């Protein structure tokens, strides 16, 4: 059976038809309600954006009230490498439905994720044929999609943000992602939130906001 995604959404604050879509992917064991507050924050500067925060497709093995994009085992690297490609299809299909319903495209779409959701945002966003408006990954890691090293995929601008005191997802993973992505020619904005554990600090949120507004301005030039 084909899995589908659903979750909370915020219509454009302007009351007009959406000109942009911002898809928010939550972390392991959480749900769409966890990140939709980012939409409420960004509505102030992106009043024509539709914000959508779907629940991951599977119940979380460690939290019956939450969801997971892929299961975790003791060897996290193996979990990510094997799990992300399986979750990719359901997110891509979610995009296809969104674009069909709104008449918008990848070039009108930001993909934002936190923790495991950030890993999926990078994995999916870097695998698409058409370039996204931008990818924002809070406290994540790069799981290169198939074809990444071939250099034939779309190359969206990327924003990586990580707390230096994160004990859940090693901050080094975002630094490594920045280096690897830049070596492949990607435009990467990278920020470390000092004194921050596994979460989104105000300075990290401000950095992401500035990145997104810069991408919008560039797209409108």
PLY file of the C-alpha trace (Angstrom):
ply
format ascii 1.0
element vertex 221
property float x
property float y
property float z
element edge 220
property int vertex1
property int vertex2
end_header
0.00 0.00 0.00
1.31 3.45 -0.92
1.96 5.61 2.12
0.72 9.19 2.18
1.62 12.10 4.42
-0.59 14.58 6.24
-0.20 17.05 9.07
-0.84 20.61 10.18
-0.61 23.47 7.73
-0.85 27.25 7.73
-2.46 29.06 4.81
-0.79 32.24 3.53
-1.16 35.07 6.04
-1.91 37.43 3.15
-5.12 35.56 2.35
-4.01 35.20 -1.26
-3.14 32.07 -3.19
0.29 30.79 -2.15
3.36 31.99 -4.01
5.73 29.76 -2.05
5.56 26.47 -0.15
7.58 25.71 2.97
7.62 22.02 3.92
8.77 21.28 7.48
10.08 17.81 8.40
10.12 16.98 12.12
12.64 14.94 14.07
12.61 11.33 15.25
9.78 10.56 17.66
8.00 13.86 17.09
5.19 14.94 14.74
4.16 17.77 12.44
2.89 19.92 15.30
6.47 20.25 16.55
7.64 22.40 13.63
4.50 24.20 12.47
5.39 26.97 14.95
8.25 27.84 12.61
5.60 28.59 10.02
3.84 30.95 12.41
7.16 32.75 12.90
8.00 32.94 9.20
4.51 34.07 8.20
5.54 37.53 9.31
8.21 37.79 6.61
6.73 35.38 4.04
3.02 36.27 4.07
2.33 34.54 0.73
3.80 31.19 1.77
1.89 27.99 2.51
3.47 26.12 5.43
2.99 22.35 5.67
4.39 20.12 8.42
3.52 16.46 7.70
3.82 13.60 10.15
6.42 11.02 9.15
4.89 7.85 7.64
5.61 5.36 10.43
4.92 5.28 14.19
8.10 5.74 16.19
9.50 2.53 17.65
10.62 4.35 20.82
7.71 6.78 21.23
4.17 5.53 20.55
2.89 9.11 20.35
5.38 10.18 17.67
6.59 9.23 14.21
9.81 8.35 12.42
11.11 8.84 8.90
13.19 5.71 9.35
14.03 3.40 12.29
17.20 3.70 14.32
19.51 0.98 15.57
22.71 1.12 17.55
24.75 1.79 14.42
23.36 5.17 13.42
25.36 5.46 10.19
23.88 2.22 8.86
20.37 3.26 9.95
20.66 6.51 8.03
22.16 5.01 4.88
19.54 2.27 4.65
16.52 4.18 5.97
16.67 7.50 4.15
16.26 6.09 0.61
13.15 4.17 1.74
11.54 7.30 3.19
12.48 9.40 0.17
9.70 8.13 -2.09
6.86 9.10 0.22
8.23 12.64 0.59
8.74 13.02 -3.16
5.16 11.87 -3.76
4.00 14.38 -1.15
5.75 17.13 -3.13
4.22 15.98 -6.39
0.73 16.18 -4.87
1.42 19.61 -3.33
2.72 21.03 -6.60
-0.24 19.61 -8.51
-2.73 21.10 -6.04
-1.13 24.56 -5.87
0.26 24.98 -9.38
3.66 25.74 -7.84
6.95 23.93 -8.47
10.19 22.96 -6.80
11.55 26.43 -7.55
8.85 27.89 -5.32
9.53 25.47 -2.46
11.69 25.54 0.66
12.41 22.22 2.38
13.21 22.59 6.09
14.02 19.87 8.58
15.16 19.30 12.15
17.35 16.37 13.27
16.17 13.25 11.40
13.92 15.54 9.39
16.98 17.62 8.45
18.69 14.46 7.21
15.66 13.73 5.06
15.48 17.34 3.84
19.04 17.10 2.54
18.65 13.58 1.17
15.43 14.35 -0.70
16.20 17.94 -1.66
19.51 16.98 -3.25
17.96 14.13 -5.23
15.37 16.09 -7.20
15.60 16.82 -10.91
14.49 20.42 -10.40
16.17 22.88 -8.07
14.35 23.78 -4.86
14.19 27.38 -3.67
16.38 26.28 -0.77
17.05 23.67 1.92
17.39 24.45 5.64
18.78 21.69 7.86
18.79 22.20 11.64
20.90 19.71 13.63
21.16 17.18 10.82
23.60 15.22 8.72
24.21 14.59 5.04
23.03 11.26 3.66
24.09 11.59 0.00
21.36 10.44 -2.40
22.00 8.15 -5.32
23.81 10.04 -8.07
25.23 12.68 -5.71
28.83 12.09 -6.78
27.91 12.06 -10.48
27.10 15.77 -10.38
23.94 15.49 -12.49
21.39 16.49 -9.83
19.81 19.89 -9.22
21.86 22.12 -6.91
19.73 24.19 -4.51
21.23 26.62 -2.03
21.67 25.00 1.38
21.62 26.32 4.94
23.12 24.19 7.73
22.63 25.12 11.39
23.77 23.16 14.44
24.20 23.72 18.17
27.75 23.19 19.38
26.55 21.32 22.51
24.26 18.88 20.68
24.59 15.44 22.28
21.93 13.77 20.11
23.31 14.49 16.63
27.03 15.23 16.58
27.64 18.87 15.49
30.61 17.60 13.48
28.14 16.02 11.06
26.90 19.42 9.90
30.45 20.71 9.57
31.37 17.63 7.54
28.26 18.15 5.40
29.26 21.75 4.72
32.71 20.70 3.56
31.42 17.85 1.42
28.68 19.92 -0.20
30.97 22.82 -0.96
33.50 20.43 -2.50
30.71 19.35 -4.88
29.98 22.94 -5.85
26.94 23.68 -3.69
26.25 27.14 -2.27
26.28 26.49 1.48
25.51 28.82 4.38
26.72 27.30 7.65
26.09 28.52 11.20
26.99 27.18 14.64
24.75 28.20 17.55
27.10 28.50 20.51
25.91 27.13 23.83
23.02 25.29 22.16
22.14 21.63 22.62
19.71 19.65 20.41
17.33 22.42 19.44
16.84 25.61 17.46
18.27 28.70 19.13
17.13 32.26 18.31
20.36 33.05 16.47
20.01 29.88 14.39
16.42 30.79 13.53
17.51 34.30 12.53
20.26 32.83 10.35
17.75 30.56 8.61
15.32 33.45 8.11
18.00 35.61 6.50
18.98 32.72 4.22
15.39 32.15 3.08
14.76 35.84 2.43
18.00 36.01 0.41
16.85 33.10 -1.74
13.47 34.76 -2.30
15.15 38.02 -3.28
17.48 36.22 -5.69
14.56 34.34 -7.25
12.70 37.61 -7.82
15.63 39.42 -9.46
0 1
1 2
2 3
3 4
4 5
5 6
6 7
7 8
8 9
9 10
10 11
11 12
12 13
13 14
14 15
15 16
16 17
17 18
18 19
19 20
20 21
21 22
22 23
23 24
24 25
25 26
26 27
27 28
28 29
29 30
30 31
31 32
32 33
33 34
34 35
35 36
36 37
37 38
38 39
39 40
40 41
41 42
42 43
43 44
44 45
45 46
46 47
47 48
48 49
49 50
50 51
51 52
52 53
53 54
54 55
55 56
56 57
57 58
58 59
59 60
60 61
61 62
62 63
63 64
64 65
65 66
66 67
67 68
68 69
69 70
70 71
71 72
72 73
73 74
74 75
75 76
76 77
77 78
78 79
79 80
80 81
81 82
82 83
83 84
84 85
85 86
86 87
87 88
88 89
89 90
90 91
91 92
92 93
93 94
94 95
95 96
96 97
97 98
98 99
99 100
100 101
101 102
102 103
103 104
104 105
105 106
106 107
107 108
108 109
109 110
110 111
111 112
112 113
113 114
114 115
115 116
116 117
117 118
118 119
119 120
120 121
121 122
122 123
123 124
124 125
125 126
126 127
127 128
128 129
129 130
130 131
131 132
132 133
133 134
134 135
135 136
136 137
137 138
138 139
139 140
140 141
141 142
142 143
143 144
144 145
145 146
146 147
147 148
148 149
149 150
150 151
151 152
152 153
153 154
154 155
155 156
156 157
157 158
158 159
159 160
160 161
161 162
162 163
163 164
164 165
165 166
166 167
167 168
168 169
169 170
170 171
171 172
172 173
173 174
174 175
175 176
176 177
177 178
178 179
179 180
180 181
181 182
182 183
183 184
184 185
185 186
186 187
187 188
188 189
189 190
190 191
191 192
192 193
193 194
194 195
195 196
196 197
197 198
198 199
199 200
200 201
201 202
202 203
203 204
204 205
205 206
206 207
207 208
208 209
209 210
210 211
211 212
212 213
213 214
214 215
215 216
216 217
217 218
218 219
219 220
